[in-house]
Amino acid sequence: MGKRKSQRSDRPKRRSFSGNVYTRRREQATEGSIIGEDRQHQTRVEPNPKAQPKPSSSKVKLGPQIDDKVDEEQDLSGFRFVDVKILTDFVLNLLCPECKRPLGENKRLSFVSEEKSSLASKLTFTCQCQHKLSFWTSSKCGRTYEVNRRFPLAMFAIGRNFTQGKRFLGNMNMPTSMFKTSWAFHKKAILHATERTADESTQKAAAELKASKGEEVAVSCDGTWQRRGFQSKNGVFTVLSADKQNSKVIDTVVMSNYCDACAKNKKKRTEEGFNEWKLTHAPACDKNHVGSAGSMEPAGALTAFKRSETLHELKYVSFLGDGDSKSFSSVSKAEPPIYENVKIEKLECCGHVQKRMARQLTNKVAALKKETFRQNGKTVTGIGGKGRLTKQGILNIQGHYGAAIRNNVGDVGAMQRDVRTILEHRNKVHVNCGLWCPSKKNPPGDPNINALPPYVCEAITPVFETLSSDTLLSKCAHGGTQNTNESFHNMIWERCPKTGFVGRPRLTLAVSDATIAYNDGEMGRLSIFTKLGMPQGYHTTKCFSELDRARIKAAGARLQPGERRARRIAAAQVAEGQEEFYQAGAHE
């Protein structure tokens, strides 16, 4: 008798996978605040399920300003994409108010005409009794029509200009009847309204900062350019409050060493004629900086610091920068001094300081690649390579160095101790090691995992001494970075992409719009519509509210324990070489 075929109901139920030795080991490795090549280099932090994450900076900034809900009493307002043929057919079926007969009863005697004003149209229906019925497809907004003002405003908000807007209209089979002269007219009005709203936002942010910190404050400063390198003709210097939880933009300086009108007239006119024309053009000239792109950041820093007391009644006494001495030197060594009897202090960005470890270790490997050393009776060349200081090992040390700074904010002595412990541990000295070290565990493990040869440790000791000095680490005691500046810069270039060249007015518009959105969210941009004499509109308000809520939700999700743990796991994989790149400090 053959073997009975097993039925599906006879099979044991498949158990769901809940982890094994390998995955539990991986999870334990990623729970610590330090991860990398050395699994023993971990400070184990047990997760607390009841601990609530701190609110995100977006929640702190935008939460109080967002209403619980937008008024849901929606009426038939706003704009729609409507096929004009359907609209005219509908109107032609209506009765003429004069002769009481359908307007389209005899099409040979009735006709429709259109009069255009850029994107707005006036449709006129003429009945066979010669009675005319006319209406505009858009309401008035000052001297123009609302649709003509909203269209360029919308294009600027998504980082597009006249050509892209015209292409959009063409693809939508809509009239492309807005000319550059009209576009320039609307652009000027939008720029003026956006600048005024941005000024109000920065004034409000500065007042909040003064109320909480006093007149002497710390600021995070950085520059950004439209082109990489030193070829850019446009640059922006940004000043943000150095507050991790509620950082806001308090000043921006937009610089350009190019003016399109000047460039064109210089080709057309003689030198004497150009100089005469320049006198009348000077007030409207887009060029406000003379010099290279590299000199824009120091010049912008000097401008922002000099006007801090006039604009906001603040003194920027602490300069959080990226290590570029030119910008700090321009304000700290200004003659006459910017603030009387007040010395401006330099603070270092912890992220940029962390990068120095990898850069200096890499330079040390390159400098000693031809030096010979004795190891176990053999002669070896250089300190890099397998069993010595590898590229991956350098990146791991960089991550450990960054963690030593961030885990001891406000305690320079503890920072120095943890930085030196990194080198001591790799040199098989475990006196200062914590419970993360295999030699301190019960039962003890192998303390020599991933240890470096003595001659390698001796060669890189000067690097650790330099990067653990009181002078440097005291500037990192605040634990802050320039991530807020980088986030703001990203918002600027979203509104003014680097793919195409623009003049200073267009860049100023993008900077002002980004300032409003960064400080007050999209809802803060509603003030622009009011200043332009346009209704904010139900759909505009609802959209902006939804965008702000999505921003808060996304920021909050990144702070959730599960999301943070996922980032630590990803960082662990990077450190193990399973990914192509290593993001220093990602495990924080």
Secondary structure, 3 states (H helix, E strand, C coil): CCCCCCCHHHCCCCCCCCCCHHHHHHHHHHHCCCCCCCCCCCCCCCCCCCCCCCCCHHHHHHHHHCCCCCCCCCCCCCCCCCCHHHHHHHHHCCECCCCCCECCCCCCCCEEEEEEECCEEEEEEECCCCCEEEEECCCEECCEEHHHHHHHHHHHHCCCCHHHHHHHHHHCCCCCCCCHHHHHHHHHHHHHHHHHHHHHHHHHHHHHHHHHHCCEEEEEEEEEECCCCCCCCEEEEEEEECCCCCCCEEEEEEEECCCHHHHHHHHHCCHHHHHHHHHHHHHHCCCCCCCCHHHHHHHHHHHHHHCHHHHHCCEEEEEEECCCHHHHHHHHCCCCCCCCCCCCEEEECHHHHHHHHHHHHHHHHHHCCCCEEEECCEEEECCECCCCECHHHHHHHHHHHHHHHHCCCCCHHHHHHHHHHHHHHHCCCCCCCCCCCHHHCCCCCCCCCCCCCHHHHHHHHHHHHHHCCHHHHHCCCCCCCCHHHHHHHHHHHHHCCCCCCCCHHHHHHHHHHHHHHHHHCHHHHHHHHHHCCCCCCHHHHHHHHHHHHHHHHHHHHHHCHHHHHHHHHHHHHHHCCCCCCCCCCCCC
